Amino acid sequence: MNTYKNVKILYEDNHLLVVLKPAGIPSQADKTGDNDMLTLLKAYIKEKYNKPGEVYLGLVHRLDRMTAGIMVFARTSKAASRLSKNIREGDFKKRYLAVVNGHMNVKDKDIMLENYLSKNEKTNMSYICSKRDGKLASLEYTVLNNFNMNGNAYSYIEIKLNTGRHHQIRVQFANIGHPLYGDIKYGKNVNSKGQDLALFAYSLIFYHPTKDEVMEFKILPDKKGIWSELKE
């Protein structure tokens, strides 16, 4: 596992680049002008392989700026096309770990949440709305365990996304009264102001774009701070 400017490189070949995105870095350039994953990784390829001119790197999926976790980038247009096809056909499987405020029922396994969401471009926030005005947001979750820290109650949950809407996980769990740890945007009374958002894309499974091979990556967040009570 290599590291480039605080980005861990989990895997690379002629077609793929799989990395661990830190929290706080956008997936691609935005209006803030902050360093982004796509630009950083293009610089990494250019430097490592001494490539002249513009480096190609395809962004096939995204993680929100404040979400950490595993991402795959395409190093060729063929790989980008095939990975995008996998995503459309549901053969690209992402799972997340999250910490939510409050104790949830530890008997909850594979519980489905479905809502319709709409995005407000001015505030960069999504909200639950009617079917007529929004797009379907669907996920399944399992409660892993409850714990207490600094006098507050929390739960660890595992999440399987069925759709990829803007801020979907954050909105849907805030809606059922369990906003994510660190989420002051959607959590009205979170006990974690100033803390990193506790949302981590820990598992990614997809088909290699040129080989008859399933690629599977799994990495857990460092067991410190709010993640220290996570049971493997």
N, C-alpha and C positions, 0 to 999 in steps of 0.2 A: 504494500500500500504506500503510494507516494503522496507527498503533500506539496501543493503549489499555492503560495500566498493564502494559507489557512484553509485551502480546499483540498480535501483528501480524495485522491484518485483511487477508486476501488477496482477498476478494470479498464483496459483499453486494448483495441486491436485496430485493424485498418478501417473498420466500419463503425465502431462504437467507442464511446467514452462514458463511463459510469462513474459518478462522483457523489460525494456527500456534501450537500449544500449547507453552509452554516445559516443560522437565523440572522435576519437583518440585511441580507443581500438579495436584491431582486433577481428574478430568473433572466430577465433581459433589460436592456436600457429603458429608462423611463424619464419623466420630466425632471426628476431630482438631479440627474446627472451623476448619481452615485455609481461606484463600481458595481457591475452586474456579472452574473455567472457566464453568460454567453461571451462577453468581451474578455473576461479573465481567461477563459478556457481557449479562446482563439489565440490569445497571447502565449499561453502555455504550449499549444501545438506548434506555433510559429517558432518559438524559442527552442523547443526540444528537437524538432525535426529540421530546423534551419530552412523553413519554407519561405520562398520569395513571394511577394505580392499578397493578395487577400487570401485568408484562410477560410475554407468552407467549414461550417459547423451548423448543423440543423437543430433547431429547438422544436422537439416533437411534443413536449408536455411541459407544464409549469408547476412550480410551487409558489405560494404567496411569499412575499418578502419576509414575513416574520416566522414562516414555517421552515424548520430544518429537515433534512432527510435526503434520501437517495433520489438521484435524477439520472436519466440516460440522455445523451446527446448523440446525434448521427454525424459521422465523419464523411459520409458520402450522400449524394442526393438519392441514390437507390435505397440506402439504408433508411433515410428520412421518409421516403415514400412508403416503404414496407412497414415501418414502425407506426406510421400514421394510420395505415390500413388496419393494423392490429388493434389500435386504440378504437377505431370506429366499429370494429367487429367484436369488441369485448375481450380480446385476447391479450390484454395488457392490464395486469392486476396489481393494484396498489393497496397497501394496508398502512394504517396510521396507528400510533399510540398517542393518547392525550390524557391530560389531567383535567378533570372538571371539578368545579366547586360543589360541595355537598356530597353526602353518601348516596350512591345509587344502589339498587337492589343487586346483590352479587349473584342472584339466580337468573338475572337477565342475560340470555345468550341469543345471539343472532336476531336481535330486535330490529325491526324495520322502522325507519323514520322516512316519511314522505311529505313534502311540502312543495308549494309553488313559490319561486323566488323571482324578484325583479331587482335590478341594480340601479342605484342612483349614481349617475356618472359624476355629478357635482361633489357629492360627499364621499365617493368611492366606498359606499356601503350597500349591502344587499338587505332586502327585507322580505318577509313572508306576505304573500298577496293571494289573490284569487287565481283560479286556473286560467281564466280569461286573460289576465294581465301578466302572467309569469311563465316560467319554465319549470318543469318537474325537477325536483332535487330529491334524490333517493340515496339512502345509505343504510347499512346494517351495523349494529354495534353489539359488543359483548363486554360486560363489566368484569374486570380481572380481579380487583381487590379494592377495599376501602382502607383509608389510613387517616391519621390526624397529624398535623404539623403546626406548631406555634399556636395551638388552641383552635385551629380551624379544621373543618372536615373536608376531605377530598376523596375522589375515586379515580383509579386508573381504568381506562377503557381502550379496547381495540376497535378500530373502525375499518369497514370495507366500503369503499365508495362505489356506488353504481352509476353515478353521474358526476360531472366535474364542474359544478357551478361556482361562481365567484363567492368566496368566503362561506361556502356551504356548511362545512362542519361547525364553524363558529356560530352561524345564525341558527342552525337547527338545534344545537344543544342549549343555546341561550333561550330559545323558545320553550323548551321543556323545563326551564328553571335550573339548568346546570351549565352556566357559562364556563368557558375554558379558563384555566389558571393563566393570569397575565393578560386577559383580554378586556382591556378597559373600553374598547370600542363598542363591544356588544354586551358586556357584562356590567350592569348598572351598579352592583354592589360587590364586586369581586374583592377578595382579600389579598390582592397581589399586584397592586399598582407599582409600576416601575420594574416589574419582573418580565423576563422573556416569556413569550407565548409558549405554553406547554403543548405543542403539537409537533409530532415527529413522524415523517414518512419512513417507516422502518423496514418495509418489505416491498420488493418489486420483482415481478415475474413476467417475462415476455419471451417471444420466440426470436432467436437470432435472425437478423434480416437475410443472411446468405447461407447459413448452415441449418441443417435439420437438428436443431439443438434448443432446448429450453434453458434460458438464462435466469438464474434465481439469485437474488441478493437480499441479505437480511443483516441488519446491524441495529443494535439497541442504543438508546441514548446513554451517555456516561451516567453512572449511578452516583450522582451527587445532587445536592439541593433537592428540588421538588421530585426528582426521579429516584431518590435514594431508597424509597420503599417499594419500588417496582419488583415484583416477583417474576422470575424467569420461568 
